[in-house]
């Protein structure tokens, strides 16, 4: 049975209008598909190897652990730019918080755990496809060094759900530093419930950003820190060719982690305007728009914090605007650093931005694979379309103290077509490819000759052109 698992919950101490208390809906026949032992160890979770049935029951929601205080969080948000005054955890339930080995408090949440008051006519369940996608992609992001929520387990429910067709149901256990979103602030701000908004803001500072307490203006400092973390995050996305797909304010974590993996995808062939999400008809959340959208989301957060930044409204607006105005420069700094590392550059020169953009423009014009182009720069030959660019790159490399600095580029990413193959196999109750691909993605920078097919650009008939939210 489970032991050495001690919840230490704080969110439940907030006022009752922050959440609804409820238990997950039991499932018919839980079956463990995947369990992240490395993450479990980090969370100080230990299991008797002979009691895997307990794991299935616990992480399907059938059995409540001692100390768990399950709840569904309420929030609001802008979805594709349209205001929705009430959202919330419609198919997710927060079990509680654990103190991990790094000393940080971690939320443990079940996704696909049944209806909540925020389900908005949904069934509160999840299909095996979206659960597999989130497990693989979130763990891949973690191993790529991109801030992200993580996946602890996948449990089949033994029940089918109805989407476009009948699909096996599943529950994902998600671990996050925080499930508080920009939309959580917006929920209270839109209702002019400034008392609750103040409670939320102070809770975020005390739990996540206690360094703000020593600042002259803790609320301005909070905005600065969150802005910096989000600029860092999006720059990381851009450097690995990741497209989130639903950058709504309710999907924007105040901790600066990638959260809510719905129609997310990694690009194969590079295109600045690339969109995968089947519902993003206008390209709002395309690859190139991600920095600007994040800046917009941060502006929404800033609006919520105005009553606390200064008692003088004009002064508060001016301070917030000045903070938001720093986003472009901070983001560009992170973006340049990430791409310099991809090119083996450590010094900073003005021409670096043009050198990087020239490469990206050639990649787009010639439909080149994003990941494979960066990992193969040393193999550019005289007749290659990148040869002239390579000469400029080598000239820039000559300015480094150490020529041929190590370049850091992944070999393996969670490519769409492979994920789809794995999902199709899972529909036939075959999870061997899931386990193998997860193992490969755990070491994305290490080449293994046995994994040839996993670093290949998909053939035309293999390309996945659309992804779906999976709700």
Secondary structure, 3 states (H helix, E strand, C coil): CEECCCCCCCHHHCCHHHEEECCCCCCCCCEEEEECHHHHHHCCCEECCCCHHHHHHHCCCCCCCCCCCCEEECCCEEECCEEECCCCCCCEEEEEEEECCCCCEEEEEEECCCCCCCCCCCCCCEEHHHHHHHHHHHHHHHHCCCCECEEEEEEEEEEEEECCCEEEEEEEEEEECCCCEHHHHHHHHHCCCHHHHHHHHHHHHHHHCHHHHHCCCHHHHHHHHHHHHHHHHHHHHHHHCEECCCCCHHHCECCCCECCCCCCEECCECCCCCCCECCCCCCCCCCCCHHHHHHHHHHHHHHHHHHHHCCCHHHHHHHHHHHHCCHHHHHHHHHHHHHHHHCCCCCCCCCHHHHHHHHHHHHHHCCCEHHHHHHCHHHCCCCCCCHHHHHHHHHHHCCCCCCCCCCCCCCCCCCHHHHHHHHHHHHCCCCHHHHHHHHHHCCCCCCCHHHHHHHCCCCHHHCCCCECCCC
